[in-house]
Each structure stands twice: as structure tokens, then as C-alpha cells.
Amino acid sequence: MASALERQLAGYSLTTAEIFYRLPDHPGILQTYVWQDYDQAPDFPVLERFLAFWRREIEGPLHSVNVCCRRLIAPGRYRTIRYEHFH
């Protein structure tokens, strides 16, 4: 498996998903689970595999998923600051 740095250089970004699901015994109650891994926007194949696992193996039916991602390695930003030297 590639290191976190190698994945970031390959275009992966740190992705966080807030997963809302229903409790099997109390379907009127929503519970949350936070998932985080390196993934590739906009298709999020790693998250999609996790959600497929969830649907197949976990009893709590999914309600909704909020996704946020952030590239940790990106082109640098700069801004010009005017500096004046006063005597």
C-alpha cells in the first residue's frame, strides 16, 4: 500500500464523510459515524467501497452522507505585501 504522501502526490485528498444512518431497532432515530481516509474527488472510489461494505455488512440503513475533502499538497499561494522602509 502506498504511503499517505505517495497518495497525496497521486492526486488523493484527505476526505471526511459524516454518515447518517438509522438504528435497526429504532428507525426513527438517526446516528452518525465519521469516516476519514485519502480519496479522489469527485468520484470518491474509496468512500464508495466503504459505503458498499456498509450496505452489505452493517444493519443500520444509510440515511445520508456529507462529504468534505481537502488537498493537503497543492500549489503554493502567495500574496504581495507592500513594504516601505522609513528612516
C-alpha positions, 0 to 999 in steps of 0.5 A: 500500500502506498504511503499517505504522501505517495497518495497525496502526490497521486492526486488523493485528498484527505476526505471526511464523510459524516454518515447518517444512518438509522438504528435497526431497532429504532428507525426513527432515530438517526446516528452518525459515524465519521469516516476519514481516509485519502480519496479522489474527488469527485468520484470518491472510489474509496468512500464508495467501497466503504459505503458498499461494505456498509450496505452489505455488512452493517444493519443500520440503513444509510440515511445520508452522507456529507462529504468534505475533502481537502488537498493537503499538497497543492500549489503554493499561494502567495500574496504581495505585501507592500513594504516601505522602509522609513528612516 
